[in-house]
């Protein structure tokens, strides 16, 4: 298989609200928009939003919204994003900012349909975890 692209598509009941959330707080731009589907881009990254009731969704799965998903957004300065998004009172954190032994400094917020967004800056892991990484 020759993979040419891969990106998450978030199924939602409110395409406009979900699109606005990712545009306003994470700087995505609209690449394509219909009332049932929006393709969002930021630099080389893509994220799409799809109305969960659309006919392209198999009937047995219509009505389901994105959930049980953690969307990682790796950034240069997680502390600056914490200040911009959470400390300012703009969004509520579901996990406060912290540094993990496995090599991440991060915090988590929830999107409008319950998708968790993990905002991350990679940091040096502890020696115990560093030994687990492959070269």
Protein Blocks (a to p, Z undefined) as FASTA:
>chain_A
ZZfbdcdddddfblklmmmmmmmmnopacfbdcfkbccddehjbccddddfkbmklcfkl
goiacehiacddddfblmlmmmmmmmnomaccfbdcdddfkopacdddddfkopacdddd
dddddfklmmmpcZZ
